[in-house]
């Protein structure tokens, strides 16, 4: 079974369990049911369609998954799609939560999200005055639960980025570290593409006159929207830091290559002296100065050593070596 939890509530209190049967889903006035599903079967969805008259287009989206965050209205029914996120190593894994909200029911369907709503349900049940508000407050709780998982991802990425920024200043980045930077930047770009639609969803829930959303609950959606905006703003700052890390790494690499080039040029200049002198005397002409001098060989070596030493000292002073 993919039914994680299904309970009926009245006045903010859990009344009874609600199996997915016509009898189990029968509600009295003032009651509402909250059904939590994880990758439901077609039969389970069909039962909910028959009982709550869910719109076929919304049901199709809920079964197909791969949806971007959105909120749609079908008569007195709201259909909300939110994206969950979980950081695994340097990558962010995404899931989806689809929520059907009516006057007397909340149906949440999770795809690919490992974070169950059991803790959220316990938390909401511990505040009966809030839960008494009805299905719209449960919708707020689900969205708040999803958005709360965004901040730890940003915290973790921020720590990694700042660590690599310091590493860039202390030493040169390895190929593996550069690949990791590109991976983080790519993941942040994907994450921002999720946060934008999430902001729009929460903006509509807080500002539009939507069915099943009480005006008293709208400020709660505004609070969740503020959380999304803060996360989005921090992601923008992280992108700026990543860009600066790339720029600093590139400048340091250019500086290192320039230093190596100067050293090679300096050593080439030093080695050119003995090469030139040896090349000249290696031509074996009959009439060349000092060929028949007893100390000519030693004199040439001394001249070579003196010139090379002078060049070495000069390059050292100018920091070419």
N, C-alpha and C positions, 0 to 999 in steps of 0.2 A: 504494500500500500504506500502511496505517496502522500497521504494525508498526514501532515506533521502534527497539526492540532486543529480542533474544530469545537468551539464552545459558544453557548448562548449567554448573553449578558442582559441584565436588567438593572437600571439605576446604578451603573458602575460596578456591579458585582457579577461574578461568574455564577450562572444558575445551574447549567447542566452541560454535559457533552452533547454534541450534535453530529451523529453519524450521517453520512451522505445517503440518506433515504428520505422519501417523502414525509414519513412520520418524524424522523430526526430533525428535519429542517422546517418543521411546522413551528411558526412563531406566534406568540400572543402580542397584543398591542403593547408598545413600549419596550419590546425586546429587539435585539439585533444579534446577528451571528457573525463571528469572525472565523473564517476558514483559512488555514495556511496549508498550501500545497507545494510540493517540490517535484518538478518534472512530472506533472499529472498524466494519467492515461486518458485516452479518448472517452472511455466510459465514465470516468469521474467528471470530466468536463461536460459531457452530455447531461449528466444528472443536474449539474449546476445551471446549465442553459435552460433546462425544462423548469427548474424551480424559480429562478430569478429572471428569466427572459433576457439573458445576456445577448447583446447584439452580435450577429454573425461576424461582422468585420473585426470587432474587438476580439472575439474568440479566435479568429484566424491569426491575428497578430500574436495573441498570447501563446498559441500552439507553435507558431513558426519561429518565434523569438527573433534574434538579430534585429532588434528595433532600437532606434535612438530615443532618448528621453522625450516624452510628449504627454499631453493631456488632451483627451477627446471627450466630447459630450454626445451621448446617445439618449435623448429623451431625459428621463430622470436618473440616468446612469452615467457615472464618470468612469473613464478608463485611463489610468495613469501608468506610464512606463518610466522606470528609473533604472539607472545603471549602477551596479555595485563594482567595487574595485578592491583588489588585494595585491600587495607587492610581494613578489616571489623572486628573490635574488635581485637582479637589476631590471626585472621586467614587471609590468603591471598586468595582472589577469583580471578580465572583466566578466561580469555576469549580469543578469537582468532580473528585475522584479516587476511583475505586472500586477496591478491592483484594480479590481472592480469595486466601485463604491456605490451603494444604493442607500435608500432610506433605512433599510433594515438589515443590511449585510455588508461585509467587507470580505472580499476573496483575494488573497495574495498568492501569487504563483511565482516561484523562484526557478530560474534556469541558470545553472553554472555557478551559483553562489553557495559557498560552503558555510556562510554565517547564517545559522538558523535564527528564527525570531522568538525562540523560547525565552531568552533573557528579556527581550523587549516586552513580551506578553506578561511576564512576571512583574516587570517594572511598571507597566501600565495598570495592571491589576492592583498594585500596591497604592495607586492613587485613584480611588473610586470617584472622587469629585471631578477629576479630569476625564476619566473614562466614561463618566455619565454623559458627557457631551455627545457621544455617539460615534458612528462610523467615520465622520470627518476627522475627529481627534485621533482615531486609530490610524488613518491615512497619514496624518502629521507625524505620528510616532514612527511609522515605517520609514518615511522619507528622512526623518531626523536620524534614525538608526543607520540608514545607508550613508548619509552625508558625514556622520561622525567618523566613519572609517576612512574618509579622505585625508583628514589632517595628519594621522600617523604616517601615511604614505609620503606626504610632503616633508614631514620631519625627517624621515629616513633618507629621502633623496637629498635633502638639504645638508644633512651631516656628511653624506658621501661627496657631494659637490664641494663643500668647504674643505674637506680633507684633501681632495684632489687639487684644489686651488693652492693649498699650502704646499703640497707635494710639488706642484709646478714651480713654485718659487725656490724650493730647496734643491731640487734636482730635475733632470730632464725626464719627461714622461716616456714610459716604455710603450711599445706598440700595443700591448694588451690594455694599458690604461687609456690610450687614445681611443681604442675600440669601445672601451667602456663609456667614455665620454659621449661618443656618438650614439651608443645605445640609450643612455640616459636622456639625451636630448630628444631622440625619437619617441621615447616613452612619454616624456613630458608633453610633446606636441599632441600625441594621441589623447592624453588625459585632458588637455585643454579643449579638445574637440568634444569631449563628453560634458565638461563643466558648462559650456555655453548653453546647450539645450536644457541642462538641469536648471540653470538660472531662469530660463524662459518658463519652464514648467512651474516653478515656485512663484514667479512673478504673476502668472495667470491665476494661480490658486489664491494669492493674497489680494489681488486687485479686481478680478472679474466676479460678476454675480453668477456663480456656477451652482447647479443643483447639488444638493446634499452637503453644501459647505455653508455652515452657519457664520454670520458676520463676526461673532465672538471668537471664532477659531482662526480667522484670517491672520491676526497678528502672529500666531504661532508659525504659520508658513513664512511670514516675513523674516522671522528669526532664523529659520533654516536657510532661507535665501541669502541672508547675510553671511552665514557660515560658508556657503558655496562661493560667494564673491570674495571672501577673505582668502580662501584656498586658491582661487583663480589668480588673485593678485600676487600671492606668494609664488605661484608657478611662474608668473611673468618675471619676478625678481630672480628666480633660479635660472631662467633662460638667459637673462642678462649676465649672470655670473658665469654660466657655461660659455657664453660668447667671449667673455673676458679671459677665461682660462685658455680657450683656443688661441686668442690673440697673443696672450703672454707666452704660451708654449711656442707659438710660431716665431715670435720675436727672439726668444731665447735660443731657438734652434738656428735662426739666421745668424745670431751673434756667435754661436758656437762654430758654425760653418765658416764665418769670417775669420775667427781666431785660428782655426785649422789651416785655412788658406794662407794667412799671414805666416804661420809657422813653416808651412811647406815652402813658401817663397823665400823666407829667411835661410832655411837650410839649403835650398837650391842655390842661393847666392854664395853661401859659404863653400859649398862643394864645387861651385864653378871655378874657384881659384885653383885648387890642385888639379882639377880636370884640364883646365886651359894650359897650365904649365907643363903637366905631364904629356899633354897632347903635342905641345910644341917640341919638346925634347924627344918625343917618340917618333919624330919624322926622320931621324937619322941622317940629316945633312952632314956633309963633311966639314964645312966651315960654319960652325956654331960656337957662340961664346962659351967659354968655360968647359968645353968638352974634354980637353986634355988636362985640365987643372986637377991636381990631386984631391983637393977638397971641394970640388964643384958639386958633387952629389949631395954632400952634407949641407953645403950652402943653399942649394935649392930647397932641401927639406926644411931648413930653418926659415927661409923666406915664406914657404907655404904655410908653416905653422904660425908664423907671426901675423901674416895677413888674415888667416882664418880666425886666430884668437882676437884680433882687432875687430873683425866683423861680428864675432860672437858677442863680445862685450857691448858693441854698439847696438845690436838687436836686443840684447837683454835690457839695456837702459831705455830703449823705446818700446819695451814690452811686446816685441814681436816674437819673443821666445819665452 
